[in-house]
């Protein structure tokens, strides 16, 4: 009786509470646990039809995948609520083209790592050879339940004064990892007022324009439709802002990746 009349204890929102809502004792999702028990019983039945068993296993995988996706989205929503805007404290000198500010990797890490650990997330990166001598970096945002989402950027080596080929490659990787982190976690950059002259609001450089134009050509994308969907209010590729460059490249890379998957299925 005392247990029934006791005042409810406030529950603090956390990753543990989120996981407990969809997890059976032992750490396995309840849906997975019940289906596993059913499959285990079916396997012991000598009369079980193999086709039916395969269908059960396929159903199990789908249920587990759906459950993981739901838990991922719930945890990501909780994580997003705690991610604050990151200040641009790094400065990159573009020579005659001026300079621009960016969010430093260490500032991103200091802000994101404790929050990601609390909510069960981690990021990893994988460099791969890209087309035309470029480098493709794939970023993956993983969650402890087994679900993840990916994004990728293809960039040319960041050739600069005094850099050898290895350093140029390393600079491009560092640039891609920083932008992929911001993309995957929806990090918003902020800056102090500089009378509207922020480099992030300036049009993309010639090299960046050429890179986007090449992706437009390779994916056979409609320029007007692309601009309307990805950067509303922008009429020309040359007017894309520097701060939107990574978003544009990511959208085109995703389109190219889907085209490859379609081609492979049709082969």
N, C-alpha and C positions, 0 to 999 in steps of 0.2 A: 504493500500500500504506500509506504514512504517513497518508493521509487516512482510510483505513478504520480504523486502529487508534488514531487520536488520541482523547483523552478528550473526552467531550461537553461543550460550553460551556453553562453554565446560562443559561436564557432568562428574562429579567425580564418579568413580566406587564405588558403595556401595550396601549394601543389599537392601536399599530402591529403588535404580534404577533397580536392578535385579527383584525385586518383581513387580515394576510398569510395566515392560515390558509384564507381563503375568497376570495382575490383572485388573479387571474392577472397576469402581467407587463403593465404599462401601467395598473394601478390599477382595472381592471374585474373584477367577480366572475367566477370561472372558468366558472360555469354560463352566465352571460350571454355571455361571450366565445365559447364553443363554439357556442351557439345562434345568435349573431349571424353567425358564419362560415357556419353551415349555411343561414341565411335569405339571406345575401348570395349564396351559390351558387344557391339556389333562384330568386332574383329574376332571375339571368342566364339561367335556363333558359326558353326561349320556350314550352316545352310545359307549364310549371307551371300547375296549376289555381288560379284566383284564390281560391276557397273554401278550398283547402288552405293557400294562403299566408296568408290571414287567420287560419286556425286556428293556424298556426305562430307568427305574431306574437302572438296571444293567449296561447299557451303561453309565449312568451318573457317577456311582461309578468308572468305569474303566477310564473314561476321567479325572475325578478329581484325581485319583491315579496316572495316567501317568503325569499329569501336576505337581503334587507335587514332583514326582521323578525327573522330569527335573529341577525344581527349586532347589531341594536339591543338585543335581549334580553341577549346576551352582554356587550355593553359596559355596559348598564345594571346588570347584576349586579355587574360589577367596580366601577362607580361607587358603587353603594349600599354596598359593603363599606368604602368610604373616607369616606362621609358621616357626620359625627359629630352628636351632639345639639346643638341650638342653644339658647343660654341666652336667656331672656326678659329683655331689658334695657330695653325700652320700657314706659312706663306711660301708660295712657289714663284720664283722669278722667271718670267717668260721673255726676258730681254727687251727687245724693242716693242713687243706686244704688251708690256706691262707685267703686272703680278696679280695673282689671285690667292685668296685665302681658302683653306680647306680644313676639315676636321681631322686632327691627327689620330693615327691608329692607336696610340697609347691612351689618348683621351676616351676614345670609343671603348677600348678594352676596360678601362677603369670604371666606366659607367655601366657597361653591359654585363661584364662577367659575373658580378655578385647576383644580379637579377636573373640571369640565365641559369646559374647554379640553383637558385631558389626554386625556379619553376621547371627545372629538369631539361633545359635546352643546352645545346652545344653547336658550334659551327666548325666545319672543316672545309679545306680547299684542295683542289686537284688541278695542277697545270697539265695541259695537253697541247700537242702541236696543232696549230690552226692553219687555215688556208693562206696561201701566198706568203709564207714565212712569218705569219703572225702567231700569237700565242693565245690559246683559249684557256680561261680559268673558270672552273666550275665550283660554285659555292653550295654547300648543303647545310641547311638548318635542321638538326636532328632533335628528336624528343625521346625521352626514356621509354615511352610506350612502343617505340619502334617505327613511328611515322616520321616522314621528313619531307621537306620541299627543297627544290634546287633552283638555281639561277646561274647564268653564265655570261661572261663577257669575252669578246675576242678583240685583242688590242695588238698594235704593232710594238716592237721593242722600243722602249723609251730612250731613244738616242739623244744624248745631251753632251755639252762640252766636257771633255776629259773622261767620258765613260767608255769602257771597253764593251764588247758584246755581252759578256756575262753580267756586267753591272746594268746594262740597258735592259736585259731580260729581267733581272731582279727588281728594277724600278717599276717595270710594267706589272709584274706580279703583285708588288706591294700596292700599287694604285688600284688594281682590280680587286684585291682582297678587301681594301677599305670600302670601295663602292659596293661590292657585293654584300658586305656586312650591313651597310646602310639600307640596301634594297631589301634584303631578306627580313630585316627587323623593323623596316619602316621608320628609320631614324630621320628626324628632321634637323637640318643644320640651321643655326641662327648666327647672327653677327650684329655687332654694334652698328648704329646708323653711320653711313659714310656718304651722305648726301646723294644717295641713289647711284653711286659710282662703283658699287660692288662688282668685282670681276665675275662673280657667279651669275650676274644678270646680263653680262655681255654676250654677244653672239659667239658661237663656237669658233675655234681656230680653223684654219684651212685644212690642216691634217685631219681634224675631227670631222669636218664636212665631207672630205673625201672618203673617210671610213664609213660614214653613214650612207653616202651615195653608193658605195660599193655593195653594202648590205641590201639596200633598196633594189639594186640591179639583180643581185643573186637570188633574192626572194620574190622578185617580180611584184613587189608591193606597189599599190597605188599611192602615190605621194600625197595627194589631197586627203585621201581616207586615212592614211597613216598619221598625218599631222593632226587631223581632227580628233582621232582616237587617243593618241599618246600625248600631244602637246596642244590642247585646244587653244585657239586664238593665234596660233602661229601659221603664217601664210606660206612661208618658204623654208626650205631646209637650211638655208644660210642664216635664217633668223632664229634658229633654235638656240636657246640660252645654254651657257656652259653648265649650269647646274642641272639641266635636263639631258645632257649628253648620255650619261650612263643609263638613264631610263629608256631612251630611244634605242640604244644599242641592245639592251636587254630584250626589248620587245621584238626587234628584228631577229635576234639570235634565237628566241623562242619560236618564231615563225619558221626560221630555217631548220631548226631541230624537228619540228613537226612535219615539215616537208620531207625530210629524210626518212622519218618513221613511215610516212605514207608510201614513199617510194619503195622502201624495203618490204612492206606488206604486199605491195602490188607485184613485186618481183617473183 
